């Protein structure tokens, strides 16, 4: 029998996450980028073909966006943004689900107050923590940006969120299907996201902690290893495809080494001090959730018990306050210290911690259970006042913090998801003539931007323009692509004898000399160089 089906779940666990996901979907659709942004252009360029470089990373992203590549190019940016919004909504759904499944039996005070099955929060305010966590995560600026513009980050974060949910679902029902999904998905997520390699020891420790001695059973180890390796098999997908498309540039092993090498470079490029600082407000609070503390620490005196109880409450409230603070991007936040990378998983873990510690506060500061009522009646008025005040502050934070994030980040989102790049790109191509022209650029981003502008411009026919990116002329990949483009666009005009058999850094000058005799040639860089001269 499916143990999960027999597990008692209420509105908070079953329906509330879906409501949160639905609201997030509508909200992100309303604030979604309607075009292409500076962050999404490199990612969308891979799907549309504006980026000439071969895709050697992120096979899961490739598979998920493959259907979009069959749409018209003008429709692909919008489809990519909509897909991103859906992934973001699913991420917040899994976050809310994970928060609702967190156990509240970690401390003695929690065990006294929470008597439900599996120690799931069952108080009348149990709906507050999942909503609070989802709002903290969804309105944080980095998450909001990547949730409404196709940067590719949401695919990685959704897999990360689902992996955490798998562990919590297994803890509740001990249904092996969750471990099966976990093992395969973790292997697949590593191929798409270098950070999952760094997270592996933590997830492995979590699995051992949850399963206990059963983890070391041979059948489980063999099954999990096989499924993990099956997921890792996605490493071979892109090398196999590329070796077929570009057999002269390398084999499967060459592309695989390049793929693994890129991940290694990123992993080893971070200072440990930076990772440590970022972990203090994300990983450490979540790891602390996994510890089930004993009722006493040897000191049975009333003063010792009171001090221990106070310290536990203080540490939990400090974790809650710091994780909330990080969402506003202080100097020690991932957005500031992340070296240009979004580190969305750290923000996700911080939001998960906010969900747990806010639930802890609502539970602990609700007073003693009914069987201890006589003792509670003898408690001082100051203690009751503290409980009511702390509980009220948490509820106030659940309203005020999201409102503050919305007010702080709204203008930034409007600017980021506006038409700044589109307007600039249209301005760049506006002086171009309507006749057949050759456009020379020196960097891939400008090349993609110009192709995007030509694709969306009502005044320019994209077939009249050939874009040559000189930064790629030293690679065999682009030399082949450039030759095909020149041959298709200029053979009738120039004649086959005037088109170099190999478009390289040297021969492109001969090409320019031949074209300029009959058609305009534009250097699209605001700089000086050999092509400008």
C-alpha positions, 0 to 999 in steps of 0.5 A: 500500500502507498504509505503516502496516501495514508499519511494525514495531511490537511489544507496546509500540506495539500491545497495551500502550496497549489494556491501559492503556486497559482498566485505566483504564476499570475503575479510573475506573468503580470511582471514578466519581461515582454521582450529580451533583457541583457541577462536573457539574451545569451540564453535565448540566443542559444535557442533562436540560433542568434548565438553561433557557439555550440551548446556544450553545457546544460543538457536538461535546459537543452531538452526542456527548450527543444520544443520551443526551437520549433516555433517561429523565431519571433515567438521564441523569446516570449515562449522562453519567458512564459516557460521561465514563469511556469518554472518559477511558480513550480519552484515556489509551490515546492518551497511551500510544500517543503515548509509545510512538511518540516518537522516541529519536534526539534526542541523540547518546547516544540515536542511539548506543544506539537503533538500531531502525527509526524510533528507537522505544524497544526496550529491555527496559524500553520498557513502563515509559514508557507506563505511567508517563505514563498513571499520572501523568496518570490519578491527577493530581487534576484529571484524575481529577475530570474523568474520573469526573464529567461536566464535559465536559472529557474530550471536549476532552482526547480530541480534543487527545490524538488530534491529537497521536497523528495527528502521531506516527503520520504520522511513522512511516508517512507515511500521509496518512490521519492528516493527513486526520483531523488537519485535520478534527478540528482544525477541529472541536475549535476549535468546541468548545474555545477553547484550540485556537485558542491551540494553533494556532501550535504544532500548525501548527509541528509539522506543518511540522516533520514534513512538511518542504518537502512541507507547501508543496505546493499539493495538501496545503495545499488539502486540509488547508484544506478539511478544516479549514474543514469541521470549523469548519463545526460553528460553524453547528450550534447557531446554526442550531438556535437560530434555528429554536427562538427566531426572535424572539431572533435569527438565525444570525449573531447566535448565531454572533457570540455563540459567537465572542465568548464564545471571544474573551472567554476567550482575551483574559482571561488574563494572559500571565505565567500562561500563560508559567508554566504553559507552562514545565512542559508546552509547553516540555518537549514542544517540546524533544522535537521538536529533533534535536540535532547530535552536536557543537557545534563543541568537539571536545575531550574536556572540551567533549564531556563537559560538553555530554553532562553538560548534556544529561543534566541538562536532561533530568532537570530536565524529568522532575523538574519534570513529575513535581512538577507532577502533585502540584499545587505553587504553579506548577501549572495547578490553583493558577494556572489561575484556576479552569479545569482546563487538562487539556491542560497536565497531558496534555503534562506526562505526555507529557513524563514518558513521553519523559524517563523513556524517555530516562533508561532508555536513556541510563543503560543503558550503551554498546552492545555495539560499544563494550564495550571502552571501557565496560570501561575506564570508571570504577566511579563511572560504572557506579554512576551509571548503575545509580543513575539507572536505579534511581531512574527505576524507583523513581519509576515505582512511587512517584510513582503511589502517592504521587498515589493516596494524596494524591488518594484522599480528595479524589476520595471527597469530590468524587464523593460525595453531598454535593450530593445530600444538600444538595439533598434537605435543601433540598426536604425541608420542601416540602409534597406539594401543588402549589407555586410555587418561586422561585429567584434563580440558575440553579445553585440552580434546577438543583439543586432540579430535580435533587433533585425528580427523584430524591426518592422523597417528592416528585412533581416534577409538583407543583412549578413552579420559576421562576428570576428571574435569567432573567426579563430574557431573551426565552429564559426568558420564553417557557419560564417562560410555557409552564411556568406555563400548563401547570401553573397554568392550571386552578388560576388560570384563563387570565386570571390568567396574565400573557401575558409572565412578566417581572421585573414580572409575576412579582409578579402571578403570585405574588400570584395563586398564593399565594391558593390554593397555597404559594409558596416562596422558595428563596434564603437571602437577602433581596430583593423576593421574600422581602419 
